[in-house]
Amino acid sequence: MREKRNFAERTRVLPSGETRKKYFLVYEGKKTEGLYFDGIMNSRNEIGIDPLIELVPIVRSYSEEGWSNPGKIVDRILQNLKEAESGIISYETLLNWIMDYLEEEDMIRNNRPAAAYMWGILEKICIEKMNVKLSDRVGDVGTACMQIAGHIDTESQWDNVIEDVPAVIEDRALTYDKEIDKICFIIDRDRDSFVSTEEKDQYHDVLDKCRRNAFGFYLTNPCFEFWLLLHFEEVLGLDIQKLLDNPKVSAKRRYTEQELRRLLPGYSKSKYNVGFLMSRIGKAIENEKNFCEDENQLEYMVGSRVGLLMKELIK
């Protein structure tokens, strides 16, 4: 996990002498939630976001792409925070830092084959050349990065691809301050995500970890599209059981998405009129009160807690 680079620097002292509080936004879904909260950041003044709050999206590094399991995501954040505090990282983290750097330098951005090829080379270097596993701890990060960079030149056509080693490892750890900041998990109840077993109730396992670490648990049941539906008065007339079950109504869509497309024409998970929704956030917060907001009961009831997050953010 990494901070979206445009938002990764803290302005510690404002003209008033107050420190800004970071809200780290960790999404389960990459597209729909990302578009929405980008809209929040772009319209923060119009919405009334507290000027003492800084919004910091957390995005997936290469080896984490495609993750949708909330338990896995929470555990990775906890690992990253531990690494940031101790300064001791795993080789997987180091390789992700290298991939992040390559993406920022436009060497692999939007090029899945090139990214997969490069990750394969990095794995091979660690396992075959350096005799380490990705889960092993890195001794000296700078030295390990130099060793990997040296092998890259001989293992691929990527000549001098990591000449600037300091740029690879500089300020990669999460800048979270537990005394000031807040990590917010924006996740779905989707039954394909929370997969429990006889040994483990994953929903309450995630909830307990959030409580113990003072993380925000902003879940929506059945999915984030229901939070978007709350921006419309018509949501109050929808079939509660259908919302909860969220059955497929076509080969591509479920009930919640179908109803959202009816109210927000042209909606798709990767493209929709975010600006229109920004003017209706107050209505969404109000409508949410008609559904479940309790973090325990949300496991089996239609509702959301995203409105509670928005109330925290608004001055």
C-alpha positions in Angstrom: 0.0 0.0 0.0 1.2 3.5 -0.7 0.1 7.1 -0.5 -1.0 8.7 -3.7 2.0 10.8 -4.3 0.2 14.1 -5.0 -1.2 14.0 -1.5 1.7 12.5 0.4 3.2 15.6 2.0 1.9 17.0 5.3 1.6 20.7 5.8 2.4 20.5 9.5 2.0 24.2 10.4 -0.8 26.4 9.1 -0.8 30.2 9.4 -2.9 29.7 12.6 -0.2 27.4 14.0 -2.5 24.4 13.9 -1.5 21.0 12.5 -3.5 19.4 9.7 -5.0 16.0 10.4 -4.6 13.3 7.7 -7.5 11.1 6.9 -6.0 8.1 5.0 -8.7 6.7 2.7 -8.3 3.0 2.0 -10.8 1.7 -0.5 -11.8 -1.9 -1.2 -12.8 -1.0 -4.7 -10.3 0.9 -6.9 -12.5 2.6 -9.5 -15.9 3.7 -8.1 -14.7 4.8 -4.7 -11.6 6.4 -6.1 -13.6 8.5 -8.5 -16.0 9.6 -5.7 -13.3 10.7 -3.3 -11.3 12.4 -6.0 -14.5 14.4 -6.5 -14.6 15.1 -2.7 -11.0 16.4 -2.9 -11.6 18.5 -6.0 -14.8 20.0 -4.5 -13.6 20.2 -0.9 -14.3 24.0 -0.5 -17.8 23.8 -2.0 -18.6 20.8 0.2 -17.2 22.5 3.3 -14.4 20.0 4.2 -12.6 21.2 7.3 -9.4 23.1 6.2 -7.5 21.3 9.0 -8.2 17.9 7.4 -5.9 16.5 4.6 -7.3 13.7 2.5 -4.7 11.1 1.6 -5.9 8.2 -0.8 -4.0 4.9 -0.3 -3.5 2.9 -3.5 -2.3 -0.6 -4.0 1.2 -1.4 -4.9 1.9 -4.0 -7.6 1.7 -7.2 -5.6 -1.6 -6.0 -4.0 -3.5 -5.2 -7.2 -6.8 -7.0 -7.4 -7.2 -7.5 -3.7 -10.8 -7.2 -2.5 -10.7 -9.1 0.8 -11.1 -6.6 3.6 -9.2 -8.8 6.1 -6.2 -9.0 3.8 -6.3 -5.2 3.2 -6.4 -4.4 6.9 -3.6 -6.8 7.7 -1.4 -5.3 5.0 -2.0 -1.8 6.4 -1.0 -3.0 9.8 2.1 -4.6 8.4 3.0 -1.3 6.6 2.5 0.7 9.7 4.7 -1.6 11.7 7.4 -1.4 9.0 7.1 2.4 9.0 7.5 2.6 12.7 10.4 0.1 12.9 12.2 1.0 9.7 12.4 -2.8 8.9 10.7 -3.8 5.7 10.2 -7.1 3.8 11.7 -7.8 0.4 8.1 -7.7 -1.0 7.7 -4.2 0.3 11.1 -3.2 -1.3 10.1 -4.6 -4.6 6.8 -2.8 -4.4 8.7 0.4 -3.8 10.7 -0.2 -6.9 7.6 -0.9 -8.9 6.0 2.3 -7.5 9.0 4.3 -8.6 8.9 2.8 -12.1 5.3 3.7 -12.4 5.9 7.3 -11.2 8.6 7.6 -13.9 6.2 6.4 -16.6 8.2 3.3 -17.3 5.4 0.8 -16.6 2.3 2.9 -16.2 -0.7 1.5 -18.0 1.5 -1.3 -19.4 0.5 -4.5 -17.7 2.8 -6.8 -19.7 5.8 -4.6 -18.9 4.9 -4.5 -15.2 4.5 -8.2 -15.1 7.8 -8.7 -16.9 9.6 -6.4 -14.5 8.1 -8.0 -11.4 9.2 -11.4 -12.6 12.7 -10.1 -13.0 12.7 -8.6 -9.5 11.4 -11.8 -8.0 14.0 -13.9 -9.8 16.8 -11.6 -8.6 15.7 -12.0 -5.0 15.2 -15.7 -5.0 18.0 -16.9 -7.4 20.7 -14.2 -7.1 20.3 -13.0 -3.5 18.9 -16.2 -2.0 16.1 -14.5 -0.1 12.3 -14.9 0.1 10.0 -12.0 -0.4 8.8 -12.4 3.2 12.4 -12.1 4.6 13.4 -8.9 6.3 15.7 -6.5 4.5 18.9 -5.7 6.5 20.0 -2.3 5.0 17.5 -1.0 2.5 19.9 1.1 0.5 22.4 -1.7 0.1 19.7 -4.2 -0.9 18.3 -1.7 -3.5 21.8 -1.2 -5.0 22.2 -5.0 -5.2 18.9 -5.4 -7.0 19.7 -2.5 -9.3 23.0 -4.1 -10.2 21.4 -7.4 -11.2 18.7 -5.6 -13.2 21.3 -4.4 -15.7 22.4 -8.0 -16.3 19.0 -9.6 -16.2 17.1 -7.4 -18.6 17.2 -4.7 -21.3 16.3 -2.1 -18.6 19.7 -0.5 -18.6 20.3 2.0 -15.8 16.6 1.7 -14.9 17.2 2.4 -11.2 20.2 4.8 -11.3 18.6 7.0 -8.7 18.4 4.6 -5.7 17.6 7.3 -3.2 14.5 8.2 -5.2 13.3 4.6 -5.0 13.5 4.4 -1.2 12.9 8.0 -0.1 9.6 8.7 1.8 8.0 5.5 0.7 6.7 4.5 4.1 3.2 5.7 5.2 3.4 9.1 6.9 0.7 8.2 9.4 1.0 9.7 12.9 -1.2 7.7 15.3 -1.4 10.7 17.6 -3.0 12.9 15.0 -4.2 11.0 11.9 -7.0 8.5 11.1 -7.0 5.6 8.8 -10.4 5.0 7.2 -11.5 1.8 5.6 -14.3 2.3 3.0 -15.4 -1.2 2.3 -18.5 -3.3 1.2 -20.4 -6.0 2.9 -20.3 -8.0 -0.4 -20.5 -11.6 0.7 -17.8 -12.5 -1.8 -15.4 -10.2 0.1 -16.1 -11.2 3.7 -15.6 -14.9 3.5 -15.8 -16.5 7.0 -14.8 -20.0 8.0 -15.6 -22.3 11.0 -12.5 -21.0 12.6 -12.8 -17.3 11.8 -15.7 -14.8 11.6 -14.0 -12.4 9.2 -16.5 -9.6 9.5 -16.0 -9.2 13.2 -12.3 -10.0 12.9 -11.9 -6.9 10.7 -14.2 -4.8 12.9 -12.2 -5.8 16.0 -8.9 -4.9 14.4 -10.3 -1.5 13.4 -11.5 -0.9 16.9 -8.2 -1.9 18.5 -6.2 0.4 16.2 -8.7 3.3 16.2 -9.3 2.9 12.5 -12.5 4.1 10.9 -14.8 1.3 9.8 -17.0 2.8 7.0 -18.9 -0.1 5.6 -21.8 -0.1 3.2 -24.2 -3.1 2.8 -24.6 -4.4 0.1 -22.0 -2.3 -1.8 -20.7 1.3 -2.3 -23.3 1.9 -5.0 -25.9 1.9 -2.2 -24.1 5.0 -0.7 -24.3 6.6 -4.2 -28.1 5.7 -4.2 -28.5 7.6 -0.9 -27.9 10.9 -2.8 -31.4 10.4 -4.3 -34.7 10.7 -2.5 -36.0 7.7 -4.5 -33.8 5.4 -2.5 -36.4 5.5 0.3 -38.9 3.7 -2.0 -36.6 0.8 -3.1 -37.2 -2.8 -2.1 -35.2 -3.4 1.1 -34.9 -7.1 0.6 -33.7 -6.8 -3.0 -31.2 -4.2 -1.8 -29.9 -6.6 0.8 -29.8 -9.6 -1.5 -28.6 -7.5 -4.4 -29.5 -10.2 -7.0 -28.3 -10.3 -10.5 -30.8 -8.6 -12.8 -28.7 -9.2 -16.0 -25.5 -10.9 -17.0 -23.5 -7.8 -16.0 -25.5 -6.0 -13.3 -27.0 -6.5 -9.9 -30.1 -4.8 -8.5 -28.3 -1.9 -6.7 -26.3 -0.9 -9.8 -29.4 -1.1 -12.0 -31.3 1.3 -9.7 -28.3 3.6 -9.6 -28.1 3.7 -13.4 -31.8 4.6 -13.5 -31.2 7.6 -11.3 -27.7 8.5 -12.5 -27.9 7.9 -16.3 -24.6 6.7 -17.9 -23.3 5.3 -14.6 -20.5 2.7 -14.8 -18.0 1.7 -12.2 -15.2 3.5 -13.9 -17.1 6.5 -15.2 -20.0 8.6 -13.9 -21.1 12.1 -13.1 -19.3 12.7 -9.8 -19.9 16.4 -9.9 -23.7 16.0 -9.8 -23.4 13.9 -6.7 -21.2 16.4 -4.9 -24.1 18.9 -4.6 -26.2 16.2 -3.0 -23.9 15.0 -0.2 -26.1 16.6 2.5 -29.1 14.6 1.1 -27.1 11.4 1.3 -26.1 12.0 4.9 -29.8 12.7 5.7 -31.1 9.6 3.8 -28.5 7.4 5.5 -30.3 7.9 8.8 -33.2 6.0 7.4 -31.1 2.9 7.2 -28.6 1.0 9.4 -25.5 2.8 10.6 -24.6 0.5 13.4 -21.3 -1.3 12.7 -22.5 -4.5 14.3 -25.9 -4.7 12.7 -24.6 -3.7 9.3 -23.4 -7.2 8.8 -27.0 -8.3 8.1 -28.8 -5.0 7.4 -29.0 -2.5 4.5 -27.2 0.7 5.3 -23.9 2.6 5.3 -21.5 4.5 7.5 -19.9 6.6 4.8 -22.3 9.4 5.8 -20.7 9.4 9.3 -17.3 9.8 7.6 -18.6 12.8 5.6 -19.9 14.4 8.8 -16.5 14.1 10.3 -14.9 15.7 7.3 -17.3 18.6 6.9 -16.4 21.7 9.0 
